[in-house]
Every structure is written in structure tokens, then in C-alpha cells.
Amino acid sequence: MAEQVVANNLKLSDAPKKLKSKVWQYFGFRVGSPTDKAKCKLCFTDVAYAKSGSTTNLMQHVKRKHNIDLA
């Protein structure tokens, strides 16, 4: 129930279409916040995202915390 309340209060924008990695289906950006951190849609954790386009941190988070392997 608490997660649902948190989800309703967060406004996440989807990743831009130019970001093509499969990992982006699990992440978004909080509206009005800097884009150096992506927000996990499963657990609402902020994960560092390099503007250089590296999704390694995001992939590792999904694999470790949610047991989802995108490789």
C-alpha cells in the first residue's frame, strides 16, 4: 500500500525515444528533477545515470535488486 501511495505522488516521465536500451522500460525521470539520476519504476530508487549514455548502473540495479537479466 505504501508503494502505491509513493507511486501516485511521483510523476515520472518516460525516457526519451532516442534512448534505445531495453533497460529504459524499467526507468524514468522525475518531472522537474535533473536527469543525472533515473528513477526505478519497480522500487522508486534513484540510480545514477551518466549523461554520456552509459546504462551500466541501470542494468546492474535491475539485475541485482529485481533479478531481471536484460543481457
N, CA, C and O atoms as a DFTB+ gen file, in Angstrom:
284 C
 N C O
     1  1       0.823      -1.191       0.000
     2  2       0.000       0.000       0.000
     3  2       0.865       1.251       0.000
     4  3       0.567       2.208      -0.715
     5  1       1.936       1.256       0.797
     6  2       2.816       2.426       0.844
     7  2       3.449       2.680      -0.513
     8  3       3.600       3.832      -0.921
     9  1       3.824       1.605      -1.225
    10  2       4.422       1.780      -2.549
    11  2       3.437       2.429      -3.513
    12  3       3.820       3.242      -4.354
    13  1       2.174       2.066      -3.384
    14  2       1.176       2.634      -4.278
    15  2       1.016       4.132      -4.023
    16  3       0.872       4.911      -4.965
    17  1       1.042       4.533      -2.764
    18  2       0.950       5.956      -2.423
    19  2       2.141       6.700      -2.993
    20  3       1.992       7.780      -3.564
    21  1       3.336       6.117      -2.835
    22  2       4.544       6.739      -3.380
    23  2       4.424       6.860      -4.890
    24  3       4.772       7.894      -5.460
    25  1       3.940       5.824      -5.534
    26  2       3.821       5.839      -6.987
    27  2       2.853       6.925      -7.446
    28  3       3.087       7.573      -8.467
    29  1       1.788       7.126      -6.712
    30  2       0.813       8.140      -7.097
    31  2       1.362       9.545      -6.929
    32  3       0.974      10.447      -7.672
    33  1       2.261       9.752      -5.966
    34  2       2.827      11.073      -5.717
    35  2       3.996      11.398      -6.628
    36  3       4.344      12.569      -6.780
    37  1       4.605      10.401      -7.235
    38  2       5.734      10.626      -8.137
    39  2       5.224      10.821      -9.554
    40  3       4.361      10.083     -10.030
    41  1       5.761      11.802     -10.200
    42  2       5.432      11.990     -11.607
    43  2       6.694      11.690     -12.399
    44  3       7.641      12.476     -12.410
    45  1       6.689      10.548     -13.055
    46  2       7.843      10.119     -13.829
    47  2       7.555      10.298     -15.307
    48  3       6.493       9.928     -15.810
    49  1       8.525      10.871     -15.979
    50  2       8.429      10.933     -17.437
    51  2       9.219       9.764     -18.001
    52  3      10.266       9.398     -17.469
    53  1       8.719       9.189     -19.067
    54  2       9.432       8.089     -19.715
    55  2      10.727       8.618     -20.309
    56  3      10.874       9.813     -20.568
    57  1      11.650       7.709     -20.514
    58  2      12.911       8.079     -21.144
    59  2      12.630       8.511     -22.582
    60  3      11.721       7.979     -23.219
    61  1      13.393       9.464     -23.095
    62  2      13.204       9.885     -24.492
    63  2      13.367       8.712     -25.458
    64  3      14.123       7.778     -25.190
    65  1      12.665       8.767     -26.563
    66  2      12.691       7.678     -27.561
    67  2      14.086       7.417     -28.113
    68  3      14.374       6.311     -28.570
    69  1      14.958       8.430     -28.074
    70  2      16.310       8.229     -28.610
    71  2      17.142       7.289     -27.736
    72  3      18.160       6.767     -28.191
    73  1      16.722       7.066     -26.486
    74  2      17.402       6.123     -25.605
    75  2      16.824       4.747     -25.880
    76  3      15.687       4.459     -25.505
    77  1      17.597       3.904     -26.527
    78  2      17.071       2.666     -27.086
    79  2      17.319       1.408     -26.254
    80  3      16.823       0.339     -26.609
    81  1      18.057       1.504     -25.184
    82  2      18.346       0.327     -24.385
    83  2      17.067      -0.263     -23.792
    84  3      16.137       0.467     -23.447
    85  1      17.031      -1.584     -23.679
    86  2      15.879      -2.273     -23.093
    87  2      15.652      -1.876     -21.635
    88  3      14.535      -1.977     -21.129
    89  1      16.699      -1.431     -20.969
    90  2      16.602      -1.118     -19.550
    91  2      15.670       0.064     -19.289
    92  3      15.159       0.211     -18.179
    93  1      15.446       0.898     -20.284
    94  2      14.624       2.093     -20.083
    95  2      13.153       1.782     -19.825
    96  3      12.412       2.659     -19.380
    97  1      12.717       0.559     -20.093
    98  2      11.332       0.206     -19.763
    99  2      11.128       0.152     -18.248
   100  3       9.995       0.207     -17.770
   101  1      12.225       0.045     -17.495
   102  2      12.155      -0.027     -16.034
   103  2      12.509       1.292     -15.349
   104  3      12.451       1.377     -14.123
   105  1      12.872       2.313     -16.108
   106  2      13.310       3.577     -15.530
   107  2      12.627       4.760     -16.194
   108  3      12.199       4.699     -17.346
   109  1      12.542       5.822     -15.435
   110  2      12.033       7.083     -15.947
   111  2      12.767       8.206     -15.237
   112  3      13.664       7.967     -14.428
   113  1      12.379       9.424     -15.545
   114  2      12.974      10.583     -14.895
   115  2      11.882      11.313     -14.137
   116  3      10.763      11.459     -14.629
   117  1      12.208      11.766     -12.950
   118  2      11.237      12.509     -12.156
   119  2      11.037      13.882     -12.789
   120  3      12.003      14.576     -13.107
   121  1       9.806      14.258     -12.965
   122  2       9.468      15.536     -13.587
   123  2      10.000      16.675     -12.727
   124  3       9.735      16.730     -11.526
   125  1      10.751      17.583     -13.344
   126  2      11.293      18.736     -12.649
   127  2      12.625      18.496     -11.956
   128  3      13.169      19.412     -11.339
   129  1      13.160      17.285     -12.045
   130  2      14.449      16.973     -11.425
   131  2      15.523      16.866     -12.493
   132  3      15.222      16.647     -13.667
   133  1      16.783      17.022     -12.084
   134  2      17.872      16.842     -13.059
   135  2      17.878      15.417     -13.614
   136  3      17.411      14.484     -12.960
   137  1      18.406      15.262     -14.811
   138  2      18.408      13.949     -15.458
   139  2      19.689      13.163     -15.194
   140  3      20.025      12.266     -15.967
   141  1      20.407      13.481     -14.125
   142  2      21.610      12.706     -13.809
   143  2      21.273      11.470     -12.976
   144  3      22.147      10.651     -12.693
   145  1      20.009      11.337     -12.585
   146  2      19.556      10.148     -11.871
   147  2      18.249       9.683     -12.493
   148  3      17.338      10.471     -12.749
   149  1      18.189       8.391     -12.724
   150  2      16.964       7.794     -13.237
   151  2      16.241       7.139     -12.072
   152  3      16.884       6.658     -11.139
   153  1      14.935       7.114     -12.111
   154  2      14.124       6.531     -11.043
   155  2      13.601       5.183     -11.504
   156  3      12.978       5.071     -12.560
   157  1      13.865       4.148     -10.691
   158  2      13.392       2.801     -10.992
   159  2      11.874       2.774     -10.840
   160  3      11.349       3.228      -9.823
   161  1      11.167       2.251     -11.829
   162  2       9.712       2.178     -11.784
   163  2       9.227       1.029     -10.907
   164  3       8.046       0.960     -10.568
   165  1      10.138       0.127     -10.540
   166  2       9.753      -1.020      -9.722
   167  2       9.879      -0.741      -8.224
   168  3       9.030      -1.160      -7.438
   169  1      10.941      -0.032      -7.832
   170  2      11.169       0.212      -6.403
   171  2      11.349       1.691      -6.065
   172  3      11.547       2.038      -4.901
   173  1      11.282       2.559      -7.064
   174  2      11.356       4.011      -6.899
   175  2      12.680       4.496      -6.310
   176  3      12.727       5.524      -5.635
   177  1      13.750       3.751      -6.569
   178  2      15.087       4.126      -6.135
   179  2      15.732       4.993      -7.213
   180  3      15.565       4.740      -8.406
   181  1      16.474       6.026      -6.781
   182  2      17.264       6.820      -7.716
   183  2      18.542       6.070      -8.032
   184  3      19.228       5.589      -7.130
   185  1      18.863       5.970      -9.315
   186  2      20.082       5.305      -9.758
   187  2      20.841       6.280     -10.645
   188  3      20.266       6.877     -11.555
   189  1      22.129       6.439     -10.380
   190  2      22.958       7.371     -11.141
   191  2      22.969       6.978     -12.614
   192  3      23.117       5.809     -12.968
   193  1      22.807       7.997     -13.462
   194  2      22.818       7.797     -14.904
   195  2      23.744       8.826     -15.516
   196  3      23.539      10.029     -15.359
   197  1      24.764       8.351     -16.214
   198  2      25.726       9.249     -16.835
   199  2      25.136       9.830     -18.114
   200  3      24.567       9.101     -18.926
   201  1      25.269      11.119     -18.288
   202  2      24.742      11.763     -19.497
   203  2      25.470      11.297     -20.754
   204  3      25.036      11.570     -21.872
   205  1      26.578      10.593     -20.558
   206  2      27.311      10.066     -21.702
   207  2      26.539       8.935     -22.376
   208  3      26.884       8.512     -23.479
   209  1      25.488       8.446     -21.703
   210  2      24.665       7.415     -22.305
   211  2      24.908       6.023     -21.757
   212  3      24.294       5.065     -22.226
   213  1      25.783       5.887     -20.780
   214  2      26.072       4.580     -20.209
   215  2      24.911       4.106     -19.338
   216  3      24.469       4.820     -18.438
   217  1      24.428       2.910     -19.609
   218  2      23.328       2.346     -18.823
   219  2      23.792       1.220     -17.902
   220  3      22.968       0.460     -17.393
   221  1      25.083       1.107     -17.687
   222  2      25.630       0.034     -16.863
   223  2      25.039       0.037     -15.457
   224  3      24.625      -1.012     -14.965
   225  1      24.993       1.187     -14.808
   226  2      24.432       1.253     -13.456
   227  2      22.971       0.816     -13.444
   228  3      22.528       0.128     -12.524
   229  1      22.237       1.215     -14.461
   230  2      20.827       0.860     -14.522
   231  2      20.654      -0.649     -14.709
   232  3      19.819      -1.270     -14.053
   233  1      21.438      -1.221     -15.596
   234  2      21.387      -2.673     -15.830
   235  2      21.748      -3.445     -14.563
   236  3      21.094      -4.430     -14.221
   237  1      22.788      -2.994     -13.874
   238  2      23.209      -3.673     -12.652
   239  2      22.133      -3.584     -11.572
   240  3      21.909      -4.551     -10.844
   241  1      21.478      -2.458     -11.461
   242  2      20.416      -2.305     -10.470
   243  2      19.282      -3.298     -10.738
   244  3      18.834      -3.997      -9.829
   245  1      18.824      -3.352     -11.986
   246  2      17.718      -4.238     -12.340
   247  2      18.099      -5.699     -12.096
   248  3      17.280      -6.493     -11.633
   249  1      19.332      -6.040     -12.407
   250  2      19.782      -7.426     -12.236
   251  2      19.919      -7.787     -10.758
   252  3      19.453      -8.843     -10.330
   253  1      20.555      -6.914      -9.980
   254  2      20.792      -7.204      -8.555
   255  2      19.536      -7.115      -7.698
   256  3      19.267      -8.004      -6.890
   257  1      18.788      -6.070      -7.871
   258  2      17.662      -5.809      -6.976
   259  2      16.374      -6.505      -7.392
   260  3      15.538      -6.820      -6.545
   261  1      16.207      -6.750      -8.701
   262  2      14.942      -7.288      -9.175
   263  2      15.083      -8.615      -9.913
   264  3      14.102      -9.173     -10.404
   265  1      16.319      -9.112      -9.986
   266  2      16.614     -10.400     -10.619
   267  2      16.111     -10.480     -12.065
   268  3      15.575     -11.499     -12.500
   269  1      16.298      -9.388     -12.787
   270  2      15.912      -9.325     -14.197
   271  2      17.195      -9.178     -15.013
   272  3      17.941      -8.214     -14.842
   273  1      17.443     -10.137     -15.898
   274  2      18.658     -10.107     -16.715
   275  2      18.288      -9.669     -18.131
   276  3      17.556     -10.367     -18.833
   277  1      18.791      -8.526     -18.538
   278  2      18.484      -7.967     -19.855
   279  2      19.559      -8.254     -20.888
   280  3      19.431      -7.847     -22.043
   281  1      20.605      -8.940     -20.494
   282  2      21.719      -9.193     -21.419
   283  2      21.402     -10.179     -22.502
   284  3      22.255     -10.473     -23.338
